[in-house]
């Protein structure tokens, strides 16, 4: 068999149906896809590779998927810490966005986010922000996968005047990137308290017509639920259900305030949940009942939220927090075991984004989105269980190599498709301007 690249690693965690750890295996890449996954001795005998890479002490995993973020908000990291959600939003974040967010802000903030995520092994992210066309362009140039959220709110911003204008701009984005190998547009209504009935119904119709996902903040805080109850006489999930938006296209983010019947309804409709544990903890928003959702059959993915409320985009760190928090909330040490946590950040994320046939696991035929981490490190030794060490002990600095669609984007910890010095310089400039207020 011919291959462009053959990678030898001490362990491979394919995150397939078997959940096995493959020791002393090799992965071959050809035409941007995984061509073979074999024991090393068989791979050396059967595969004629243009290039071979030997990675002793390393583990290969699927590219991590950050299923919810606002990438340009990296430029607002640390601006307004230690505040509850509504105070944070209304008194600090929204005023700052109203003054500063333009295409240059979005481009520079997205590049800063990509630099951080790529270094941390993230190969795909699900974004929600203004000027999604800029985020999409930056990602395409950097070789990063993105589900670009076509944001919708009722109120005017520097980006659009009203819900109709937001949808119009979103549809232009969809047309521009239809069939793109890295960019997939999705509808991104902000929430049920910022988007009214008519645009939500219109989004439902368009999502069906265009086969697009719908990405929304939902049941994030108790105050949100009470606000929607007061405005509409129904809880946010019931409101979406009435519009026909509960289903496999729905990506519901946060979900810290859930009743038992709502969990069952999510499972019945096939809706997806994105858990953002560190952002929810920092904003004191509540606890997503991850164990109950999984037990009911709901697909739960993992996201960081934006760097303004986390304050990082470190999905490896989120893995550990998600696994530990689930144990504390449920009172069960096995509530989210290491294998489940890794699945949440890979295959479950791909499924939520409608990309499970393309990415999310290391299987022959899938796109070669591959991450290599060096576990030959003091805090990940000795090695009894690679997946447990990855989830409970590994750090993002141990990410050494990253491929997206077979293209190497990180080599020996250095991002190849971005200019780190220019990105940091631009971020410092924004910090000086915004900090002066």
MIROZA-760019 format. One line per 5 residues: number of its first residue (from 1); for each residue z, x negated, y of N, C-alpha, C. Coordinates in steps of 0.001 Angstrom, whole numbers. Layout:
% MIROZA-760019
NUM> Z,X,Y,Z,X,Y,Z,X,Y; ...
This chain:
% MIROZA-760019
1> 0,-841,-1195,0,0,0,0,-880,1251; -816,-528,2219,-869,-1234,3490,149,-644,4470; 782,-1497,5256,1719,-1055,6271,1689,-2037,7431; 1987,-1523,8612,2058,-2410,9778,3394,-3143,9834; 4452,-2475,9370,5789,-3060,9448,6586,-2676,8212
6> 7279,-3652,7654,8192,-3417,6545,9564,-3931,6956; 10551,-3029,6969,11902,-3377,7411,12827,-3404,6193; 13505,-4530,5990,14511,-4653,4938,15887,-4526,5590; 16736,-3645,5050,18078,-3452,5595,19085,-3367,4458; 20337,-3669,4777,21373,-3578,3745,21648,-2130,3351
11> 21522,-1209,4344,21761,209,4049,20773,1059,4844; 20409,2185,4271,19624,3197,4985,20323,4539,4790; 20547,5238,5899,21098,6597,5868,19966,7543,6265; 19231,8087,5302,18043,8867,5649,18333,10252,6230; 19560,10775,6028,19934,12120,6475,18957,13156,5915
16> 18662,13020,4639,17817,13997,3966,18702,14960,3191; 18114,15753,2329,18884,16767,1598,19942,16162,690; 19748,14931,247,20679,14316,-696,21921,13748,-20; 21828,13410,1270,22920,12763,2000,23362,11462,1340; 22445,10782,655,22772,9534,-15,22738,8356,954
21> 23498,7326,608,23377,6036,1274,22551,5128,377; 21454,4615,898,20564,3761,116,20896,2300,413; 21335,1563,-590,21682,158,-416,20501,-721,-813; 20314,-1815,-50,19256,-2789,-322,17892,-2105,-466; 17578,-1290,523,16300,-586,552,15449,-1081,1720
26> 14187,-652,1687,13235,-1035,2722,12475,188,3200; 12045,129,4460,11287,1224,5059,9988,655,5615; 8880,1299,5259,7564,861,5714,7007,1839,6735; 6359,1289,7763,5766,2091,8827,4263,1821,8881; 3493,2903,8913,2034,2804,9057,1547,3962,9915
31> 708,3659,10881,142,4682,11770,1223,5526,12426; 2327,4894,12784,3387,5588,13499,4289,6452,12643; 4071,6406,11315,4851,7279,10434,5522,6469,9330; 6503,7087,8717,7191,6443,7604,6282,6536,6385; 5855,5387,5895,4903,5348,4786,5590,5213,3438
36> 6788,4613,3413,7499,4424,2147,8959,4138,2428; 9794,4497,1474,11230,4241,1502,11612,3869,80; 11813,2560,-168,11912,2058,-1535,13010,1013,-1664; 13525,797,-2888,14370,-383,-3101,13614,-1636,-2689; 14323,-2612,-2178,13684,-3796,-1611,12766,-4497,-2611
41> 13211,-4617,-3846,12386,-5323,-4831,11062,-4608,-5051; 11080,-3275,-5083,9847,-2513,-5262,8963,-2612,-4010; 9585,-2559,-2853,8814,-2638,-1611,8095,-3979,-1490; 8779,-5052,-1841,8161,-6374,-1760,6987,-6499,-2713; 7057,-5798,-3851,5979,-5879,-4838,4807,-4962,-4494
46> 5089,-3848,-3834,4073,-2813,-3677,3434,-2746,-2291; 4101,-3286,-1269,3644,-3066,109,3131,-4358,725; 1905,-4286,1232,1285,-5398,1946,1428,-5112,3438; 2418,-5751,4075,2744,-5456,5464,2232,-6539,6404; 1717,-6114,7527,1288,-7059,8562,2477,-7854,9079
51> 3621,-7168,9191,4829,-7825,9700,6011,-7361,8869; 6911,-8294,8584,8135,-7976,7853,9341,-8349,8706; 10338,-7469,8725,11558,-7703,9492,12753,-7595,8556; 13497,-8669,8439,14671,-8700,7560,15920,-8532,8421; 16712,-7479,8133,17875,-7153,8944,19147,-7135,8083
56> 19652,-8289,7682,20892,-8306,6907,22058,-7793,7741; 22965,-7065,7079,24121,-6514,7768,23825,-5291,8614; 22576,-4824,8586,22180,-3679,9408,22087,-2399,8581; 22235,-1278,9297,21976,43,8727,20844,683,9524; 19938,1347,8817,18877,2123,9456,19259,3592,9438
61> 19099,4259,10579,19347,5690,10675,18178,6343,11412; 18037,7668,11307,17033,8332,12141,17400,8172,13611; 16405,8224,14477,16689,8202,15905,17644,9317,16280; 18626,8998,17097,19600,9996,17535,18947,10973,18514; 19402,12212,18469,18843,13271,19312,19952,13824,20201
66> 19780,13678,21500,20711,14241,22474,20198,15629,22832; 20829,16644,22248,20270,17998,22312,20595,18755,23592; 21328,18135,24507,21533,18772,25814,21948,17739,26834; 21141,17607,27864,21529,16761,28992,20743,17155,30232; 21152,16543,31333,20477,16671,32624,20242,15230,33083
71> 19181,14616,32630,19049,13168,32747,19101,12644,34193; 18455,13294,35171,18512,12719,36520,19922,12690,37117; 20833,13486,36575,22194,13519,37101,22962,12235,36786; 22327,11294,36103,22929,9967,35963,23251,9374,37331; 22479,9733,38345,22721,9213,39685,23931,9859,40354
76> 24514,10876,39724,25734,11517,40238,26942,11173,39378; 26795,10200,38503,27877,9781,37622,29089,9330,38462; 30242,9977,38203,31471,9580,38873,31639,10136,40277; 30723,10976,40739,30801,11506,42101,31985,12450,42288; 32264,13286,41284,33311,14312,41428,34011,14492,40086
81> 34950,13609,39810,35646,13636,38528,36946,14434,38606; 37446,14808,37405,38771,15424,37248,38879,16780,37932; 37801,17573,37794,37762,18909,38390,37284,19923,37360; 37735,21190,37455,37203,22228,36566,35755,22543,36907; 35068,23176,35969,33622,23361,36077,33191,24008,37383
86> 33739,25163,37731,33231,25883,38895,33516,25144,40205; 34665,24495,40316,34946,23674,41495,33988,22502,41566; 33796,21871,40424,32880,20726,40307,31473,21116,40751; 31000,22273,40247,29658,22730,40573,29528,23153,42030; 30339,24133,42445,30138,24789,43736,30498,23892,44918
91> 31509,23059,44782,31990,22291,45920,31441,20867,45985; 30871,20389,44870,30446,18995,44858,29006,18808,44364; 28712,19256,43134,27423,18942,42524,26280,19701,43191; 26401,21014,43313,25309,21764,43926,25047,21355,45372; 26080,21121,46204,25784,20616,47559,25077,19255,47542
96> 25503,18357,46651,24846,17047,46572,23392,17202,46132; 23157,18055,45158,21782,18275,44708,20930,18868,45825; 21507,19826,46561,20768,20445,47648,20333,19451,48703; 21122,18396,48894,20780,17400,49905,19847,16317,49385; 20022,15901,48128,19394,14673,47665,18270,14824,46640
101> 18251,15903,45881,17327,15959,44745,15891,16189,45203; 15071,15199,44932,13633,15293,45144,12947,14530,44010; 11659,14348,44078,10947,13693,42983,11400,12252,42780; 11695,11534,43862,12153,10162,43733,13515,10104,43038; 14416,11000,43415,15733,11081,42771,15575,11327,41276
106> 14728,12283,40924,14546,12628,39510,13929,11465,38742; 12961,10798,39306,12331,9668,38615,13333,8537,38398; 14069,8169,39427,15025,7072,39299,16182,7448,38380; 16656,8683,38488,17747,9123,37616,17334,9214,36161; 16113,9655,35921,15620,9724,34549,15475,8332,33956
111> 14951,7395,34727,14816,6022,34212,16182,5425,33868; 17180,5673,34711,18523,5180,34427,19056,5798,33137; 18833,7085,32960,19269,7768,31739,18548,7227,30508; 17241,7006,30630,16476,6482,29494,16958,5096,29107; 17231,4256,30084,17716,2912,29794,19006,2978,28983
116> 19912,3852,29393,21171,4010,28671,20956,4602,27280; 20152,5645,27186,19979,6318,25899,19238,5441,24895; 18179,4783,25320,17447,3923,24399,18334,2801,23873; 19119,2201,24746,20043,1160,24298,21072,1710,23310; 21339,2992,23374,22302,3620,22476,21697,4283,21259
121> 20388,4082,21016,19760,4607,19813,19252,6031,19908; 19206,6597,21106,18655,7942,21297,17139,7836,21423; 16430,8607,20617,14961,8564,20635,14338,9869,21108; 15167,10902,21298,14673,12208,21745,15818,12912,22463; 15507,13583,23574,16552,14348,24251,15985,15649,24790
126> 16889,16607,24946,16553,17945,25406,17110,18081,26813; 16220,18170,27803,16640,18068,29192,16522,19394,29918; 17338,19540,30965,17294,20709,31838,17542,20223,33256; 16481,20240,34085,16687,19833,35473,15459,20173,36306; 15638,20017,37615,14527,20224,38548,13476,19128,38370
131> 12261,19428,38797,11142,18479,38719,10973,17959,37283; 10959,18875,36342,10779,18471,34939,9455,17759,34722; 8478,18014,35573,7194,17318,35446,7359,15817,35698; 8315,15440,36543,8589,14028,36809,9293,13407,35610; 10303,14098,35088,10991,13610,33890,10006,13431,32740
136> 9111,14397,32556,8118,14305,31480,7229,13079,31666; 6786,12828,32877,5910,11680,33148,6635,10361,32878; 7870,10245,33340,8645,9031,33122,8841,8783,31630; 9151,9833,30871,9359,9686,29431,8080,9276,28723; 6972,9898,29081,5695,9547,28455,5358,8079,28697
141> 5624,7591,29909,5343,6190,30223,6259,5236,29464; 7509,5664,29228,8483,4802,28560,8460,4930,27049; 7637,5837,26518,7561,6022,25069,8738,6771,24488; 9383,7615,25272,10559,8372,24851,10189,9818,24588; 10750,10394,23521,10532,11822,23246,11442,12652,24145
146> 10899,13754,24664,11692,14658,25488,11235,16091,25274; 12201,16986,25212,11931,18410,25370,12279,18706,26823; 11247,18896,27638,11407,19000,29086,11682,20443,29470; 12874,20679,29997,13283,22043,30317,12647,22571,31588; 11979,23698,31464,11389,24382,32611,12480,25257,33227
151> 13247,24676,34165,14465,25317,34650,14157,26587,35438; 15078,27555,35310,14971,28819,36043,16357,29198,36550; 16452,29491,37849,17622,30133,38442,17118,31158,39447; 17990,32034,39890,17567,33057,40842,17482,32534,42272; 18319,31547,42604,18458,31156,44004,17471,30040,44380
156> 17162,29932,45657,16227,28899,46113,16877,27517,46126; 16062,26504,45853,16471,25108,45963,15327,24351,46619; 15491,23043,46719,14400,22226,47259,13203,22213,46316; 13405,22665,45081,12350,22622,44066,11511,23900,44041; 12160,25054,44205,11453,26334,44111,12214,27392,44900
161> 11524,28480,45233,12101,29502,46107,12809,30620,45357; 12323,30975,44175,12890,32105,43443,12509,31976,41969; 12988,32898,41141,12750,32815,39704,11259,32795,39379; 10486,33592,40091,9038,33618,39839,8430,32239,40099; 8865,31584,41151,8341,30259,41503,8735,29226,40432
166> 9985,29305,39964,10408,28389,38896,9538,28578,37652; 9316,29820,37268,8508,30086,36077,7071,29602,36265; 6526,29794,37445,5165,29332,37716,5075,27812,37544; 6048,27086,38078,6032,25638,37956,6244,25207,36502; 7076,25967,35793,7284,25669,34391,6028,25856,33560
171> 5285,26902,33845,4051,27145,33102,3007,26070,33408; 2980,25566,34630,2093,24443,34941,2459,23216,34108; 3758,22969,33959,4220,21857,33126,3784,22056,31683; 3947,23276,31181,3562,23567,29800,2081,23303,29584; 1248,23748,30508,-192,23549,30371,-555,22063,30421
176> 131,21316,31272,-177,19895,31446,146,19094,30185; 1213,19465,29485,1664,18665,28342,1455,19358,27000; 648,20372,26981,360,21045,25716,-215,20044,24706; 431,19924,23557,-50,19038,22505,264,17571,22705; 1060,17220,23701,1392,15814,23948,2264,15289,22807
181> 2070,14054,22357,2832,13549,21207,4315,13315,21481; 4699,13166,22748,6093,12863,23071,6788,13955,23877; 6045,14730,24633,6624,15704,25561,6389,17115,25047; 7490,17866,24934,7395,19266,24525,8159,20121,25544; 7489,20959,26313,8195,21798,27281,8972,22931,26601
186> 10064,23350,27239,10854,24499,26789,11354,25240,28018; 11615,26525,27876,12205,27275,28977,13687,26935,29078; 14168,26817,30323,15561,26416,30525,16229,27268,31595; 16441,28579,31327,17246,29365,32258,18654,28793,32295; 19193,28595,33488,20456,27874,33607,21597,28570,32876
191> 21760,29871,33089,22869,30615,32475,22655,32100,32720; 23495,32916,32097,23375,34362,32316,23994,34797,33633; 24739,33914,34307,25297,34292,35611,24458,33764,36770; 23429,32963,36495,22546,32474,37564,21105,32963,37401; 20839,33703,36315,19495,34231,36079,19610,35724,35795
196> 18866,36509,36523,18984,37963,36430,18083,38537,35333; 18112,39852,35212,17501,40539,34069,15990,40338,33989; 15297,40516,35100,13831,40463,35043,13318,39094,34585; 13812,37973,35167,13317,36686,34672,13720,36393,33232; 14894,36847,32786,15276,36647,31393,14324,37388,30458
201> 13959,38615,30832,13009,39362,30002,11637,38688,30008; 11246,38177,31166,9959,37481,31252,9965,36211,30389; 11083,35491,30389,11203,34290,29561,11085,34644,28096; 11703,35737,27687,11606,36150,26279,10132,36364,25897; 9377,37049,26745,7970,37313,26457,7161,36024,26402
206> 7374,35155,27387,6622,33900,27439,6975,32964,26290; 8254,32920,25923,8674,32060,24813,7995,32472,23521; 7859,33782,23321,7155,34263,22132,5677,33906,22192; 5073,34086,23341,3643,33819,23479,3328,32333,23297; 4195,31470,23818,3925,30030,23832,4631,29281,22720
211> 5400,29990,21901,6180,29371,20828,7049,28247,21395; 7816,28583,22427,8668,27606,23110,10133,27952,22893; 10977,26916,22865,12412,27117,22761,12972,27587,24105; 14160,28207,24040,14856,28672,25240,16226,28000,25255; 16469,27191,26262,17616,26282,26366,18515,26795,27492
216> 19760,27185,27167,20613,27845,28166,22077,27473,27969; 22825,27334,29094,24280,27231,29023,24828,28614,28674; 25742,28670,27714,26218,29978,27265,27666,29879,26804; 28473,30836,27279,29886,30884,26897,30534,29509,27071; 30277,28898,28249,30802,27553,28488,32284,27583,28843
221> 32698,28590,29621,34096,28694,30030,34554,30151,29962; 35870,30316,29988,36428,31670,30029,36022,32362,31324; 36014,31617,32436,35627,32210,33722,34202,32738,33690; 33295,31990,33039,31907,32455,32938,31831,33789,32216; 32516,33904,31095,32478,35138,30311,33028,36297,31136
226> 34140,36064,31844,34734,37124,32654,33825,37505,33817; 33156,36526,34394,32241,36788,35503,31080,37671,35054; 30497,37364,33909,29371,38157,33406,29840,39548,32994; 31027,39620,32407,31594,40936,32077,31734,41789,33333; 32240,41172,34402,32414,41905,35642,31103,42327,36281
231> 30084,41474,36173,28794,41759,36791,27969,42765,35999; 28047,42660,34649,27105,43425,33821,27775,44300,32762; 29092,44200,32633,29791,45037,31672,29575,44625,30233; 29130,43397,30000,28928,42893,28643,29079,41376,28645; 29430,40830,27490,29583,39385,27371,28207,38714,27362
236> 28139,37426,27716,26829,36763,27830,25981,36847,26567; 26577,36667,25392,25786,36745,24153,25196,38135,23987; 25992,39159,24263,25485,40526,24146,24346,40761,25136; 24466,40162,26302,23403,40302,27317,22094,39702,26805; 22151,38498,26242,20939,37889,25688,20417,38679,24491
241> 21318,39178,23681,20919,39954,22499,20151,41202,22924; 20610,41834,23992,19947,43048,24474,18519,42748,24926; 18278,41529,25427,16931,41148,25855,16098,40582,24711; 16658,40527,23512,15923,39985,22370,15851,38478,22349; 16773,37805,23063,16723,36356,23162,17543,35632,22102
246> 18348,36345,21337,19053,35697,20236,18094,35543,19069; 17857,34301,18659,16930,34056,17566,16697,32578,17398; 15800,32190,16496,15560,30772,16211,15055,29954,17386; 14558,30610,18448,14094,29870,19616,15219,29558,20602; 16397,30152,20396,17484,29994,21357,18326,28753,21067
251> 18516,27923,22092,19404,26762,22040,20559,27066,22993; 21686,27474,22441,22839,27901,23231,23829,26749,23347; 24083,26331,24573,24859,25107,24811,26291,25423,25226; 27218,24710,24645,28663,24708,24900,29401,25665,23968; 29308,26964,24192,29847,27971,23274,31330,27729,22941
256> 32133,27584,23982,33562,27356,23762,34359,28650,23659; 33748,29769,24012,34474,31050,24043,33759,32041,23129; 34108,32022,21852,33398,32847,20880,34359,33714,20073; 33954,34945,19879,34685,35841,18991,34032,35843,17619; 34775,36252,16605,34285,36166,15226,32958,36888,15042
261> 32830,38071,15631,31593,38831,15444,30412,38162,16137; 30684,37418,17206,29610,36687,17886,29114,35533,17028; 30023,34865,16346,29624,33799,15432,28729,34353,14335; 29110,35491,13791,28294,36111,12727,26930,36536,13268; 26906,37014,14508,25622,37430,15092,24702,36230,15306
266> 25269,35111,15738,24473,33893,15878,23875,33480,14544; 24691,33556,13497,24206,33189,12169,23106,34140,11708; 23298,35433,11942,22315,36432,11502,20968,36247,12183; 20989,35845,13450,19739,35756,14215,19080,34383,14109; 19804,33385,13596,19237,32046,13486,19269,31244,14766
271> 20094,31657,15744,20213,30909,16993,20921,29579,16742; 20632,28599,17593,21216,27263,17463,22288,27041,18524; 23290,26252,18188,24362,25906,19125,24347,24401,19348; 24517,23984,20604,24673,22565,20929,26101,22337,21409; 26797,21494,20691,28189,21147,20970,28211,19926,21886
276> 28940,20022,23009,29071,18911,23958,30557,18591,24126; 31182,17960,23134,32640,17863,23119,33241,17111,24297; 32637,15989,24699,33280,15184,25736,33178,15841,27109; 32059,16451,27418,31932,17176,28678,32896,18359,28713; 32986,19102,27620,33911,20238,27570,35359,19791,27731
281> 35704,18659,27142,37059,18130,27294,37313,17705,28739; 36362,17001,29341,36560,16463,30686,36677,17569,31725; 35896,18652,31550,35930,19768,32492,36953,20833,32102; 37699,20570,31005,38709,21519,30517,38110,22893,30267; 36910,22899,29684,36188,24156,29482,36618,24899,28226
286> 37206,24192,27260,37600,24828,26006,37019,24083,24829; 37204,24658,23643,36803,24012,22398,35781,24875,21666; 34651,24292,21355,33666,24979,20528,34184,25048,19091; 34176,26215,18454,34676,26341,17075,33643,25840,16061; 33431,24546,16056,32350,23950,15280,32481,24252,13791
291> 33683,24097,13262,33860,24330,11817,33523,25768,11454; 33961,26725,12264,33682,28134,11975,32188,28429,12079; 31533,27825,13051,30090,28036,13194,29340,27499,11981; 29671,26285,11566,28998,25687,10411,29279,26491,9147; 30533,26920,8996,30900,27707,7821,30130,29029,7768
296> 29802,29574,8940,29047,30828,8999,27554,30622,8785; 27108,29363,8797,25689,29075,8595,24910,28842,9871; 25603,28630,10997,24920,28365,12264,24561,26883,12337; 23356,26592,12785,22951,25207,12987,23587,24681,14270; 24386,23611,14146,25086,23036,15295,24566,21624,15540
301> 24015,21399,16728,23534,20084,17139,24530,19480,18118; 24206,18289,18617,25143,17552,19454,24463,17121,20742; 25188,17265,21862,24672,16812,23149,25761,16156,23967; 25346,15389,24959,26315,14752,25837,26599,15554,27085; 25697,16473,27477,25654,17037,28815,25215,15920,29755
306> 25261,16155,31048,24831,15140,31985,25895,14082,32216; 25462,12918,32709,26396,11826,32965,27349,12141,34112; 27078,13176,34888,27988,13562,35963,29230,14258,35437; 29219,14691,34192,30383,15408,33646,30831,14853,32308; 30400,13635,31949,30754,13125,30613,31645,11879,30604
311> 31370,10752,31123,30388,10365,32116,29321,9430,31558; 28980,9564,30284,27938,8709,29731,27002,9541,28866; 25952,8882,28381,24961,9529,27520,24980,8880,26146; 26178,8521,25698,26394,7770,24469,26565,8730,23295; 25500,8984,22563,25568,9935,21459,26411,9385,20306
316> 26407,8070,20102,27284,7503,19070,28747,7809,19373; 29139,7699,20633,30498,8057,21009,30771,9531,20813; 29762,10346,21091,29898,11796,20918,30090,12156,19451; 29447,11393,18551,29634,11616,17107,31105,11540,16732; 31735,10470,17179,33139,10273,16840,34006,11378,17437
321> 33789,11693,18719,34584,12733,19368,34407,14075,18670; 33167,14401,18314,32912,15682,17641,33636,15764,16309; 33575,14686,15538,34239,14689,14230,35750,14793,14380; 36331,14043,15305,37785,14057,15483,38262,15377,16075; 37548,15887,17070,37966,17123,17719,37936,18298,16754
326> 36928,18350,15902,36845,19442,14931,38053,19454,14004; 38518,18282,13648,39707,18188,12785,40944,18713,13512; 41089,18315,14777,42243,18758,15549,42236,20245,15825; 41066,20795,16153,40971,22221,16470,41191,23086,15234; 40622,22667,14096,40705,23483,12876,41960,23219,12064
331> 42588,22048,12264,43731,21685,11432,43337,21207,10052; 42055,20841,9891,41565,20385,8593,40909,19018,8751; 41373,18048,7979,40866,16688,8098,39403,16572,7683; 38925,17501,6879,37526,17461,6419,36647,18461,7162; 37084,18925,8337,36330,19970,9053,34908,19528,9354
336> 34737,18349,9926,33413,17762,10160,33469,16336,9646; 33092,16117,8400,33086,14745,7863,31996,13919,8509; 32054,12619,8264,31133,11691,8923,29674,12069,8699; 29337,12431,7467,27941,12781,7160,27482,13986,7981; 28375,14964,8157,28031,16148,8949,27853,15789,10418
341> 28705,14923,10925,28589,14507,12324,27249,13814,12572; 26858,12913,11674,25568,12241,11828,24419,13228,11744; 24529,14192,10859,23489,15218,10730,23363,16029,12020; 24498,16333,12661,24466,17084,13915,23642,16364,14974; 23703,15029,14961,23018,14238,15989,21621,13803,15579
346> 21148,14271,14441,19810,13885,13967,19047,15141,13512; 19175,15482,12244,18372,16577,11704,18696,17921,12358; 19989,18193,12596,20343,19463,13235,19752,19558,14635; 19771,18431,15358,19156,18429,16675,17666,18688,16608; 17006,18058,15645,15567,18286,15479,15276,19749,15170
351> 16101,20348,14324,15900,21762,13987,16086,22652,15210; 17116,22379,16007,17344,23176,17210,16160,23102,18160; 15519,21939,18233,14388,21749,19142,13052,22168,18532; 13086,22650,17287,11854,23039,16620,11015,21865,16180; 11664,20702,15967,10950,19472,15626,11349,18914,14269
356> 11974,19726,13431,12507,19207,12169,11425,18729,11205; 10197,19192,11356,9121,18706,10495,8596,17339,10944; 8983,16930,12131,8460,15687,12709,9499,14571,12769; 10731,14911,13139,11770,13897,13338,13093,14402,12764; 14141,13580,12889,15483,14004,12494,15972,13439,11181
361> 15079,12881,10373,15463,12253,9107,14437,11173,8785; 14835,10259,7925,13934,9195,7485,13318,9619,6159; 12152,10240,6231,11450,10741,5050,9975,10402,5183; 9351,10137,4061,7932,9777,4058,7113,10889,4707; 6254,10483,5633,5395,11424,6340,5887,11781,7726
366> 7177,11605,7969,7699,11922,9292,7414,10790,10272; 7504,11129,11562,7333,10113,12590,8384,9022,12414; 7989,7801,12666,8885,6653,12468,9762,6460,13698; 10723,7381,13864,11771,7239,14876,12974,6661,14150; 13193,5370,14311,14130,4613,13480,15032,3764,14371
371> 16316,3713,14016,17286,2902,14744,17978,1964,13763; 18111,700,14148,18822,-290,13344,20071,-737,14094; 21234,-606,13433,22497,-1046,14007,23057,-2191,13191; 23613,-3174,13880,24223,-4325,13237,25692,-4008,12948; 26005,-3821,11677,27385,-3513,11282,28163,-4760,10891
376> 27529,-5917,11003,28197,-7175,10678,29008,-7610,11896; 30017,-6798,12204,30764,-6891,13438,32245,-6760,13115; 33149,-7366,13873,34566,-7296,13514,35110,-5880,13339; 34682,-4942,14205,35261,-3603,14126,34507,-2669,13169; 33489,-3169,12472,32860,-2365,11409,32872,-3118,10079
381> 33867,-3954,9900,34065,-4654,8626,35527,-4505,8179; 35816,-4505,6886,34872,-4598,5773,34100,-3293,5598; 33105,-3330,4728,32206,-2192,4591,32451,-1454,3279; 33122,-309,3372,33305,551,2207,32294,1701,2211; 32176,2359,3387,31288,3522,3504,30516,3394,4815
386> 29241,3021,4767,28476,2795,5999,28471,3974,6967; 28347,5200,6444,28293,6345,7358,29620,6523,8083; 30724,6357,7372,32033,6472,8014,32216,5390,9073; 31802,4167,8768,31924,3094,9757,31056,3396,10977; 29883,3934,10741,28983,4279,11839,29632,5303,12761
391> 30202,6358,12190,30740,7462,12985,32080,7111,13621; 32967,6477,12870,34339,6296,13345,34602,4946,13997; 33703,3971,13832,34011,2636,14334,32899,1973,15134; 31645,2347,14910,30527,1641,15558,30431,1980,17047; 29839,1073,17805,29635,1255,19241,28155,1106,19575
396> 27786,1614,20736,26371,1608,21099,25817,192,21254; 26666,-790,21567,26149,-2151,21710,25671,-2732,20384; 25998,-2052,19263,25537,-2521,17961,24119,-2053,17638; 23551,-1200,18488,22140,-823,18337,21297,-2034,18726; 20480,-2498,17795,19702,-3712,18028,18199,-3464,18097
401> 17698,-2534,17281,16258,-2269,17239,16039,-761,17252; 15007,-323,17986,14661,1101,18035,13149,1241,18031; 12656,2152,17191,11233,2500,17161,11095,3996,17414; 10091,4382,18177,9748,5796,18382,8279,5968,18026; 8017,6781,17022,6648,6943,16561,6032,5629,16133
406> 6860,4740,15570,6389,3449,15098,6259,2381,16164; 6426,2755,17409,6347,1795,18517,7742,1241,18803; 7894,-70,18826,9211,-628,19100,9492,-541,20592; 10624,127,20922,11012,310,22319,12279,-467,22661; 13032,-896,21640,14186,-1766,21837,14089,-2897,20825
411> 14185,-4144,21313,14161,-5296,20416,15366,-6179,20740; 16189,-6416,19725,17385,-7256,19895,18241,-6779,21063; 18339,-5444,21197,19185,-4844,22229,18553,-4712,23589; 17338,-5219,23776,16661,-5158,25078,15590,-4067,25060; 15586,-3213,26081,14577,-2157,26191,13261,-2776,26646
416> 12204,-2497,25920,10906,-3126,26161,10012,-2350,27112; 10287,-1074,27312,9349,-214,28035,9836,170,29430; 10935,-427,29874,11488,-151,31192,11879,-1474,31845; 12055,-1443,33161,12476,-2619,33918,13953,-2456,34302; 14868,-3005,33507,16297,-2773,33768,16743,-3210,35157
421> 16282,-4354,35637,16723,-4844,36944,16318,-3877,38057; 15088,-3399,38008,14616,-2464,39035,15372,-1142,38962; 15678,-700,37742,16396,567,37563,17808,477,38123; 18513,-606,37835,19875,-778,38342,19861,-912,39863; 18891,-1622,40390,18778,-1763,41847,18585,-398,42508
426> 17707,417,41941,17474,1752,42502,18735,2607,42417; 19446,2529,41295,20673,3315,41130,21729,2911,42154; 21852,1607,42401,22806,1148,43420,22435,1694,44796; 21136,1707,45083,20692,2245,46363,21061,3705,46532; 20857,4495,45487,21238,5905,45552,22746,6051,45719
431> 23508,5216,45020,24954,5284,45139,25415,5023,46569; 24791,4069,47234,25157,3758,48614,24828,4934,49542; 23648,5557,49337,23270,6683,50199,24142,7896,49957; 24316,8268,48695,25079,9479,48374,26552,9281,48707; 27065,8084,48463,28477,7816,48723,28847,7883,50180
436> 27869,7659,51076,28134,7744,52507,28285,9188,52983; 27680,10116,52204,27724,11562,52516,27239,11832,53931
